[in-house]
């Protein structure tokens, strides 16, 4: 619907009621027709907005769950690595002490 924009006529006599066939009346009628559809269009928009809000909430919850799961998995891996590192450290210390002990025995001979 092409709706034109009309400027107010600076002539004060133009404030009278326009003729029913004038372009200004046609434009006003077009505006009124468009505004009649507005409530149903707003209801449609409201329904879609509610749907989008629900999807955003669902996405936020899923993202939160996935990041929490990743955090737990990473923490678990670090804990296992710490345990493995501590075991390796104890084993290396034991080997070191064994080597020192062997060197000491070799010197005694």
N, C-alpha and C positions, 0 to 999 in steps of 0.2 A: 504494500500500500504506500504509494508515494504521497507524503504529506508535506506541503510547503509551509514555510515560515513567513508570516506576515508581520510587518512592523506596524506599530500604532501610528495612525495618521495624525500628524501634528495639527490638523484642522479640527478645532473643537466641535464643529458641526457633525463630525464623523462618529460621535458617541451615541448616535441614535441607533435604534434597532435595525440590523441589516436586513436586506430583502432575503426571503427564503431561498432564492435561486442564486444568491451571490457566492463567490468563491470562498469567502470567509465562513459562511454557514456550512458549506460543503466540507471544509477542513475540520470544523468543530464536530460535525456529524461523524466524520471518519475517526476523530479522536475518541468520541463517545463510544463508537463501535469497538475500537481497540480496548478501551477501558472495561467494557462489559465482559470481555474474555479474561481479564486479569485475575479475578478470584480463582477460576478453574486452573489457570496456568500456575498460580502461586501454590495451589494445593498439590499440583503435580511436582513442582519444584521442591516443596516441603517433603513430599514422599521420597524423592530421590536423595535429598539432603540427609534424611534420616537413615536411608540405606547406606550412604557413603560414611556417615558417622559410625554406624555399626561395623562397617568394614575396617575403618581406621582403628577402632577399639580392638577388633579381632586381630589385626595386624600387630598392634602394639603388644597384645598379650602373647602372641606367637613369638614375636621378636624377643620379648623378655624371657620367655621359657627357653628359647634356643641359646641366647647368650648365657643364661644361668647354667644350662647344660654344658656349654663350651667351657665356662669358667671352672665348673667342677671337674671336667675332664682334664683340663690343663693343670689344675691344682693337684689332681691325682697323679698325673705324669711327673710333676715336679717332686711330689712326695716319694714316688717310686725311684726317681733318679737320685734323690738325696739318700735314700736307703741303699741303693746300688753303689753310690759314691762312698758312703761310709763303709760298706763291706769291702770295696776295693781298697780303700785307705787302710783298713785293718790288715788286709791280706798283704799289701805292699810293706807295711810296717813289720809284719811277721817275717816276710822275705828279707827285708833289710837286716833285722836282728839275726836271722839265720846266717846271712852272708858275713856279718860282723863276727859272729861266733865262729864260723869256719876259718875266717882270716886269723882270728886269735889262736885257734888250734894249730893252724899251719905255722904260725910264728913260734909256737911252743916246741915244735919238733926240731 
